[in-house]
């Protein structure tokens, strides 16, 4: 994933419910399937704010919040985005 040119857009049909422990659940309103998110996943989803983001913006936020390297943040983001995109919870496109 090219961080500077990859734009990730969350589906408008997906709702996040945050749990008291910081984890969360995404509910796809079309399929009624739900997906568990860890604390990092919730952090990423909330950064979307309902709008598309460049991958580089999300990686920078992960580095700042979790004090990890850019490489680790990029790997974690790529893994999460691939999983969400496979279930059509996000759309990945070149900016």
C-alpha positions as CSV (number, residue, x, y, z in Angstrom):
1,X,0.0,0.0,0.0
2,X,1.5,3.4,-1.0
3,X,0.8,5.5,2.0
4,X,0.8,8.8,0.1
5,X,-1.6,7.8,-2.7
6,X,-3.9,5.3,-1.0
7,X,-7.2,6.7,0.1
8,X,-9.5,4.7,2.4
9,X,-13.2,5.4,2.7
10,X,-15.4,3.9,5.3
11,X,-18.8,2.6,4.2
12,X,-21.7,4.8,5.3
13,X,-23.7,1.6,6.1
14,X,-21.4,0.6,8.9
15,X,-21.9,1.6,12.5
16,X,-19.3,1.5,15.3
17,X,-20.3,0.6,18.8
18,X,-17.5,1.2,21.3
19,X,-17.2,-1.0,24.4
20,X,-16.1,0.1,27.9
21,X,-12.7,-1.7,27.5
22,X,-11.8,0.3,24.3
23,X,-12.6,-2.5,21.9
24,X,-15.6,-2.2,19.5
25,X,-18.0,-3.8,17.1
26,X,-18.7,-2.7,13.6
27,X,-22.3,-3.6,12.4
28,X,-22.9,-3.7,8.6
29,X,-26.5,-2.5,8.3
30,X,-27.0,-4.3,5.0
31,X,-25.8,-7.7,5.9
32,X,-26.4,-7.5,9.7
33,X,-23.0,-9.1,10.2
34,X,-20.8,-7.7,12.9
35,X,-17.1,-7.4,13.2
36,X,-15.0,-7.1,16.3
37,X,-12.3,-4.5,16.5
38,X,-9.4,-4.3,19.0
39,X,-8.4,-0.9,20.6
40,X,-6.2,-0.1,17.6
41,X,-9.0,-0.9,15.1
42,X,-11.5,1.4,17.1
43,X,-8.9,4.2,17.0
44,X,-8.5,3.9,13.3
45,X,-12.2,3.7,12.6
46,X,-12.9,6.8,14.7
47,X,-10.2,8.7,12.8
48,X,-12.2,8.4,9.6
49,X,-14.9,10.6,11.1
50,X,-17.2,9.4,8.3
51,X,-14.8,10.7,5.6
52,X,-12.1,9.2,3.5
53,X,-8.5,9.5,4.7
54,X,-5.1,9.0,3.1
55,X,-3.3,6.0,4.5
56,X,-0.4,8.3,5.5
57,X,-2.7,10.3,7.8
58,X,-3.8,7.2,9.6
59,X,-0.3,5.9,10.0
60,X,0.8,9.2,11.4
61,X,-2.1,9.1,13.9
62,X,-1.1,5.6,14.9
63,X,2.5,6.5,15.4
64,X,1.5,9.4,17.7
65,X,-1.1,7.6,19.7
66,X,0.6,4.2,20.2
67,X,4.2,5.3,20.1
68,X,5.1,2.7,17.4
69,X,7.4,3.0,14.4
70,X,5.9,4.1,11.0
71,X,6.7,0.6,9.7
72,X,4.8,-1.1,12.4
73,X,1.8,1.3,12.1
74,X,1.8,0.9,8.3
75,X,1.8,-2.9,8.6
76,X,-1.0,-2.9,11.2
77,X,-3.1,-0.5,9.0
78,X,-2.6,-2.6,5.9
79,X,-3.7,-5.7,7.7
80,X,-6.8,-4.1,9.1
81,X,-7.7,-2.4,5.8
82,X,-7.3,-5.6,3.8
83,X,-9.7,-7.4,6.2
84,X,-12.3,-4.6,6.1
85,X,-12.0,-4.2,2.3
86,X,-12.6,-7.9,1.8
87,X,-16.0,-7.5,3.6
88,X,-16.7,-4.2,1.8
89,X,-16.6,-2.2,5.0
90,X,-14.1,0.2,3.4
91,X,-13.2,1.1,-0.1
92,X,-9.5,1.5,-1.0
93,X,-8.6,3.7,-4.0
94,X,-5.7,5.7,-5.3
95,X,-5.9,9.4,-4.4
